[in-house]
């Protein structure tokens, strides 16, 4: 018999893509290509993606509200942050110039603002599926960030 906490967690957890299971979830850290590593070993094939509201991460934002008398004032509200959900497959090996992908699909969530921005501005549903690498880069202040390359 399963414990109550596990039952509640399973009921509340939502899988972002139809036909997938919770066991197919991975962490973004599992596919990151760090500096100096061979990018060909970290290729992923993006099958689908979506940007929606996070169910975990929240942020406080200032919103202008209009009162009944017509006056406006700023109010602090807690709003969900955006998250990127990726459905992908991992590279298995190369046969000549062509890529051979693992058959099992995975999904992940990330709140990386750069990855979300790239998905919103650069991704195109007509080009799905496509190959990419999630690379870990560093800015001039040695702060790390992730980017699709």
C-alpha positions in Angstrom: 0.0 0.0 0.0 1.4 3.4 -1.0 1.7 6.2 1.5 -0.7 9.1 1.5 2.0 11.7 0.6 3.0 9.7 -2.5 -0.6 9.4 -3.6 -1.2 13.2 -3.3 2.1 14.0 -5.1 1.2 11.7 -7.9 -2.2 13.1 -8.3 -0.9 16.7 -8.3 1.9 16.1 -10.7 1.0 16.9 -14.2 2.9 15.6 -17.3 3.2 18.5 -19.8 2.9 16.3 -22.9 0.1 13.8 -23.7 1.2 10.2 -23.8 4.2 10.7 -21.4 4.7 9.5 -17.9 6.2 11.0 -14.8 9.1 8.5 -15.0 10.2 10.1 -18.3 11.1 13.4 -16.6 14.7 14.4 -16.4 16.6 17.4 -15.0 18.1 20.0 -17.2 21.5 19.1 -15.7 21.3 15.7 -17.4 21.6 17.2 -20.9 23.9 20.2 -20.2 27.1 20.4 -22.3 29.8 22.0 -20.1 32.6 24.0 -21.6 35.3 21.8 -23.1 33.0 18.8 -23.6 32.2 17.3 -27.0 28.9 18.8 -28.1 28.1 15.7 -30.3 27.6 13.6 -27.1 25.0 16.1 -25.8 22.8 16.5 -28.9 19.1 16.3 -28.3 16.2 16.2 -30.7 13.5 18.6 -29.7 10.2 17.0 -30.5 7.9 19.5 -28.8 8.0 22.4 -26.4 5.7 24.8 -24.6 6.0 27.9 -22.4 3.5 28.2 -19.6 3.1 29.3 -16.0 5.2 27.5 -13.4 3.2 25.7 -10.7 6.2 26.1 -8.2 8.0 29.3 -8.9 6.3 32.6 -8.1 7.4 36.2 -8.3 6.0 39.4 -6.8 5.1 42.1 -9.4 3.6 45.6 -9.1 0.2 45.8 -10.8 -1.7 49.0 -11.3 -5.3 48.6 -10.1 -8.3 51.0 -10.5 -10.4 51.5 -7.5 -14.2 52.0 -7.5 -13.8 55.8 -7.3 -11.6 55.8 -10.4 -8.3 56.3 -8.7 -5.4 54.1 -9.6 -2.7 52.7 -7.3 0.0 50.1 -7.3 -0.6 46.7 -5.7 1.9 43.9 -5.2 0.6 40.6 -6.5 2.2 37.1 -6.6 2.3 35.8 -10.1 3.7 32.5 -11.5 7.0 32.7 -13.3 7.2 31.3 -16.8 8.7 27.9 -17.5 9.8 26.0 -20.6 8.7 22.4 -21.0 10.8 20.4 -23.5 10.0 17.0 -25.1 13.1 15.4 -26.5 15.2 12.4 -27.4 18.9 11.9 -26.7 21.5 11.1 -29.3 22.5 7.4 -29.4 25.3 7.5 -32.0 26.3 8.7 -35.4 26.2 6.5 -38.6 28.4 8.4 -41.0 26.9 11.9 -41.2 23.4 11.1 -39.8 22.3 11.0 -36.2 20.7 7.9 -34.6 18.4 8.8 -31.7 17.5 6.7 -28.7 13.9 5.5 -28.9 12.8 6.6 -25.5 11.5 10.2 -25.1 12.1 12.4 -22.1 10.8 15.8 -20.9 12.1 18.5 -18.6 11.1 21.8 -17.1 13.4 24.8 -16.9 12.9 28.4 -15.7 16.0 29.7 -17.5 15.1 33.1 -18.9 17.5 32.8 -21.8 16.1 29.4 -22.8 12.5 30.6 -22.5 13.4 33.7 -24.6 15.0 31.5 -27.3 12.0 29.2 -27.4 9.6 32.1 -27.7 11.6 34.1 -30.3 13.7 31.6 -32.2 11.9 28.2 -32.2 9.4 27.5 -35.0 6.8 24.7 -34.7 7.1 24.1 -38.5 10.8 23.1 -38.0 10.1 20.4 -35.3 11.8 18.1 -34.7 15.2 19.7 -34.8 18.6 19.0 -33.2 20.3 21.2 -30.6 22.6 21.3 -27.7 22.0 23.0 -24.3 25.3 24.6 -23.6 26.5 26.0 -20.3 28.3 29.3 -21.0 29.8 32.0 -18.8 29.4 35.8 -19.0 32.2 38.3 -18.4 31.5 38.2 -14.7 32.0 34.3 -14.7 28.2 33.8 -14.1 27.0 30.7 -15.8 23.9 30.6 -18.1 22.4 28.0 -20.5 21.7 28.6 -24.2 20.5 26.5 -27.1 23.3 26.2 -29.7 
